[in-house]
Amino acid sequence: MILPVIMAGGSGSRLWPLSRTQYPKQFISLVNNDSMLQNTISRLEQLPKIDPIIICNNDHRFMVAEQMRELGIHNADIILEPVGRNTAPAIALAAFQAIRDGQDPLLLVLAADHVITNEQAFIESVNRSIHAAEGGMLVTFGIVPTHPETGYGYIKQGQIFDNDLYHVEAFVEKPNFETAKQYLDTGKYSWNSGMFLFKASTYLNELKKYNSAIYDTCKLAMDSSYSDLDFIRISKELFAECPDDSIDYAVMEQTDKAVVLPMDAGWSDVGSWSALWDINAKDDNGNAIRGDVLLDSTQNSYIYAQNKLVTTVGVDNLVIVETKDAVLVAHKDKVQDVKNIVNQLKQDDRSEYRQHQEVYRPWGKHDQIAEGERYHVKKVVVRPGEKTATQIHYHRAEHWVVVSGTAKVVNGNETYLVSENQSTYIPVGAAHSFENPGKMNLELIEVRTGSYLAEDDIERTCTEGEGY
């Protein structure tokens, strides 16, 4: 059986304003109605696999759990990295988890934010690699290059190993354009995709041989790990001591067990808006659109409308992305500079770089509707059987209006039900919570009023594991 290991960390800014620090691209629907994480798992359906291990950071844990629930996956191991320490330690955590019960599965290591348009070619490549991985080799999947690319590292293939697999002769860093052209001319180089297949024990043995510090630290961290709701938590103090190295640097560049299989499967790491335009279907004028969009005299553009009608007249080679709280307009040849806008937002401490107006919680989600100097209005959705933590606010009162479903409300010393079209008032200083006891989503409108409305005006009277 194959155990998928999905690396879902990272909080890149290259696809802002859709991608935010608290909501990066792996959780966004970019090519269809599912997120990139969900697509990564769904494309594995033809493989003999078990439920995956997903590695993410603490801030994204609820989104991972919710997206797995949407796929009907309830037994995934979700490992929370307390600090980022690159791919070699992340994969080591997954490998130790994989062998915990005496098993030694094949680990199929994938990034959560890649697009593969030819999924059948991908599956065939994985199947052709299983024999080598079971025999103790570390298989990496190279991407057959389509053009001289300076944004990727490359893998040089050496002598033939077996069928379509080659011994790895060298991993090389991102080249300049002329060097990249030379790589293509030789036919011996492929793009480094960061995807791998190997036995858990093979990886750990090679890691111990070539980078014992990572091996020892990750073993200690997993030995002391514990479960919290749907998640596996590890010690921040232990893991922070781990070297920050990639799997290429820590293992693949040093081992004699590395083999590469060149893959031609329509792969992209979707590193920019122009890359997303490249892989999407286009109309007769070269436009790729998503959402409610009307075009006139528009060519070669990417337009994404999330909430509003977006119209264009007489434009060419643009990227236009609309979200609830931000709009991006960029020349398609300049989209790499979107990071400059994100850096400016960070410097100004604006919330638009951190998160969207819609925020996921363990019990559901809330979405900002309006705000003013002394009021905030949110739509809140609570899943069946879930409840919020008991809280106290000292600077604001809250009004709750139930739109759909029934809320079980704790308000001070009282507990009562609030049904559709009914409301309740939570005064300043009252301990309160709400629960969905029904079989359908509970939807309510929350209106905060007061002199101070920030999220840090809160005192919780239960632990995170009890519902926060």
N, C-alpha and C positions, 0 to 999 in steps of 0.2 A: 504494500500500500504506500501511496505517496502522501506525505504530510505537507500541505502548503504552508509556507512561512511568509506572511505578508508584512512587509515593512511599511507602516502607515504613519511614520513620524514626519517631522519637517513642517515648516510653516512658511513656505516660499511666498514671494510677493510678485512674481512675474505675471500672474494672471489677475492682479488687482484691477477692478474692484470686486470681482467675484470671489477671488481668493483673499482671505484675511488671516491674520495670525491665529485667531481662534477658529477659523473655518477654512483651512487650506484646500487646495484643488482636489486632493484625493477624496473629499467628501461631497464634491460638487457634481451635478449632472451636466456634462459638457458635450457628449456625443449622442446620448439617448436619454431615456427617462430615469435610468439608474445612475448612481454615482460611479466615479472611477474605481473606488474600492469595490463596490458591488460588481462592476463589470469584470474586475480582475478575478474575483472568485467565481463568477458565473461562467467564464470561459473555460473553467477546468472541469465542467460537468462530464466530459467524455473520459476523464482519467479515473483510474482506480484509486480514489482518495478518501481521506478521513477529514473530519472538521478541522479547520485551519488553526494555526497559531498566528495571532495578530500582535504586532509590536507597535505601540503608539505612546505618546506622552500623556501625562495626567489630564491636561486640559481638554483633550479630544476623546476621553474615554466614553462619555455618554453618547456621542455621535457614532462611535464604532459599535457600541452595544445596540443602539437603535437600528443601525443599518444592517446588522446581522439578524436582528429580529425580523426585519422586513423581508429578508431572504429565507426566513424559516430555519436559520441556523441558531441553535440554542446551546451547543456544547463547544463552541470555540474557546480556546485559551487566549485571553487578552492580557498580555504582559505590559505593564506600565513602566516606562523608563522614567525615573525621577529626574535625570539629566541626560542630555544628548551625548552619546559617546561613539558615534559613527557606526558603520555596518558590521565590523568584525565583532565587537562586543554584543550588538543586538542579535546577531545570528547565533552567537555562543549561548545567550540566554535561552533562545528557542531550542537549541540542540540539547542543552541540559534538561529542559522541560520535556523534550521528546523521549529521552531515555529514562525518565524518572521511574516508570513502571516496568523497567526491564526490556522495553522495546528498542528497536534500532531502525526506525523507518527512513525512507528516502525523503530528504528535505528538498522541496522545490521552492527556492527562495525568489520572491518576486517583489517588486516595488508596487505600491498601491495606486500610483498615479501615472501609469503608462497606458498608451492606447495600442492595441493590436487589431488591425482591420482584417487580416486573414487568419482567423482563429483556427481553422483546420490545419494550416501550415504550422502554426505554433504547437498544436497538439501532436502532430506527426514528429516534430523536432524533439519534443519531450520524450515521446515513445522510443525514438531512435537512440536516446541517450541513457535509457534505463539500464541497459546491460552494462555499460561502462561504469555507471554510478554504483550499481550493485557489486561490481568487481573491485571497488575501492578507489575509483578515480573521482576527481573533483571536476565536474563538467561546468563550463561556463558557456553561455549562449552569446555568440557574436552576431551582430546584425550586418547582413550584406549591404555595403554602402551604396547609396544611389547617387551621391554627389560628393565633392570635396567638402567635408564638414569640419569646421574649426572648433565647434562647441563640444565635441565628444572626445574621450580617450579612445585609443585603438588597441586591438589585439592582433599580434602577428602570429600566423600559424606556421608551425614547423613541420616535422615529418608526420606522415599519415599514421594515425593510431588504429582506427578501425572504421571502415565504411566512410561516413561523412565526418568523422571526428579526427582532429589533428592535435598533436602535442602543442602546447603553447610555447612559442619561442620567446615572446616578449610582450609585456604590457607597456604601452607608450602613452605619454601625456598628450593633451590637446595640442595638435600641430598648428603651424601657420598654413596659409592657403596653399602655397607652393608645395609644401611637404605633404599636405593632404592629397593633392593631385598625384604626387608620386606614389603614395600608398595605393590609390585606386588603380594606377597603371600596373602595379605588380600583381594584383589579384590575390594577394596573400594577407590582406588586412581586413578586419571587420570592426565595426563600431562596438565599443564596450557597453553592453546593455545593463550590466549589473544583475543579471538573472543567472541562477545556478541550480544544479541538481547534484546532490551527494548524500551519502549516508551520514546520519548524525555523528556516529562514532568516528568516521573518517575525518570529518571536519574538526572535531574536538582533538583527535590525535595529532593532526597536523598543526593545529593552533597551539597545542601544548609544546610541540617540538620547536616551533619557530617564534612563538610569542607567549611564553609561559605566564607573563604578568596579566595578560587579558584572560587567559584560561583560569588562573587561580582566583582572580577577582570575581569573575562571573560565576564560578562554582560556589564561592562563599556567598555571593549575593542570592543565587537560587536556592542554596541550602537553607537560607534564613528567610525565604520568601513566604508570604501568607496570602490567603484569599480574602477579598473584600468585595461582597456582592458578586458581580460577574467578572471581577478583575484579579490579576495576580500582581501583588505589590512587592517590590524589592527595596532593600535598604538604600536610602540616598547616600548615607555616609560611606557605605561600602562601594557602591557603584561609582561614586564621584572620584574614587581613587583609580579607576580603570583607565588605561591609556586610550586616547582618542584616535583610533586608527581604522582605516577602511579594510575590508576583507582582501582587497588586492594587495595592499601594502603589508598587511599582517601575515597573510598566508599565500595567496595565489602567485605572487611574484617570486616566492622562495621555494615552494614545493615542487617536487618532480612528478606529482600526480595530477597536474592541471592539464586538461584537454579542452578544446574549443570546438563547438559545432556551429558553423555559419548558418544563420537563419534568415530566410526571406519571407517575412510575415506581415509586412505593412506596419512596422513598429515605429512609435514616436514617443518621446518622453514629454511631449506637449510643454516645451519649455518657454513658449511665448504665444501671444495672440496670433502671430503670423503662422506659427506651427499648427495652431488649431484651424486656421483658415485652410492650410495645406491639406489636412486630412478630411475635411468636411465636404459633403456634396455641394455643388454649386449650380446656380442657374446659368442661363445662356450668356449672361453678362459677367460671369465670374464672381458672383456674390454668394456668400454663405450666410444664411440667416437663421435665427432661432427666436421664437416668440412672436409677438404681435408687431409686424414690421411691414411698412409700405414703402416701395422704392419708385423713384422716377429719375431717369437719366443717371443711374448709379452703376458703377462698375468696380470689379475686383476688390470688393470690400467685405468685411466681416461685421455683421450687426447682430447684437444679442439684446433682446428686450425681456427683462424679467418681470416687470409689473405694469408698464405703461406702453401705449402705442408709440413706436419710434418711426419717424418718417425721414427720408433723405431725398434731396433734389440736387442733381448735378455734381455729385462727388465721385471721387475715384481713389482707390487704394487707401481707404480708411478703415480703422477699427473703431466701432462705436459700441459701448457696453453700458447698459442702463440697469441699475439696481435701485432699491427703495431709497437709499440715502446718498448715492453717488453716480455720476456719469463720467465715463472716460471717452474722449475723442483723441485718437492718435493716428499719425501716418503709419501705414503698415510697415514701412521700412525703419521706423523709429521705436517699435514697441519694446525693445530691450531697455529703453530709458524709462519705462514705467516705474522702475525701482527708484528713480529720483523723486517721483511724486510721493511714493510710499515713505521714503526717508524724510521728506518734508513734513508729511503728516505725523510721523513719529516725533520729530523735533518740536512740532507744535502741540504734541500730546492730544491729538484728535482721535476720537474713538473709531473713525472710519478705517483706520489701518488694522485695528484689533479684531473687530467682530461686526457681524451684520446686525440688523435690528431684530432678527429672529435668533433666539438663543435656546439651545437644547439643554434640558435638565434630566435627571434620572427618572423623573415622574412624567415627563412630557416636554413641553416647550412654551416659550412666551415670545410675543412679537410686539414691538413698540408701534403704537398707532399715532400718538401725538404727545408733545411735551411743551410746557411753558415754564415760566419762572417758578410757579408754585403748584404745578400739577404735572403728572405723568399718566398716560393712558396706555394700557397694554391689553392685548388679547392673550389669554392663557388657555392652554389645552392640557388636560390631565388624562392619561390613559386609564382604562378600566382597572380597578384594584390598586391604583397607586395613590400616594399621598405626599404632601409636602412636609418638610420639617416644621416643628413648632417654633415660632419666631416671636420676637418682640421688637417693636420700633419705638424710638423715643422722640422722634421729630416729625413723624408723619402719621396721618390716619389713612385708612383705605376703605373704599366702597367697592363691593363685588356685585356684579350683575350677572346672573346665570343666563346664558343664551341657549345652551343645549345641554341636556342631561340633568343630573341631580348632584349637588355638592353636599357632602357631610362636613359641617363647619364646627370647629372648636374655636370659641370666642370667649376668652377668660375662663370662667367656671361653667359656661354653658356649652352644650353640644346639640346641634339641631340640623335639619335638612333644609336646603334652599333649592327650589325647583326652577324650571324654565320661567322666564319673565319675572322672577322674584330677585330681590337684592338684600344685602346685609351690610352693616357698617362696623368696621373694626376701629375702635378709638386708639389714640396714642397710648402706648404702654400696656396694651392687652396682649397676652399670649394667645397666638392663633395659628391655625393650620386649616387646610381643606383637603378633602379626600374624595375620590370618585368611587362610590360603592356600586355603581351600575355596570352595565354590559356594553356601553357605548362611550365614546369620548365625551368628557366633560369640557365644555367651552364656556368661559366666562370673561367678562370685561373687568379689568382691575383699574380703578382710578385712585392714584395717590395724590394727596393734598397735604401741604405743609410747608414749613420754612426750609427744610433740608430733605432732599429726595434721593440722594445718592445711595448706591447699593450697600455702602459700608455702615449705614444706619440700621444695624441688625444685630440681634442677640439670639443665637440658636440655643434651644434647650434640649437638643438631642444630637447624637453623633452623626457623621456623614452616612455611615452604614445603615442608619435608621430612616433614611429618606431624603437627605439633603441633595 
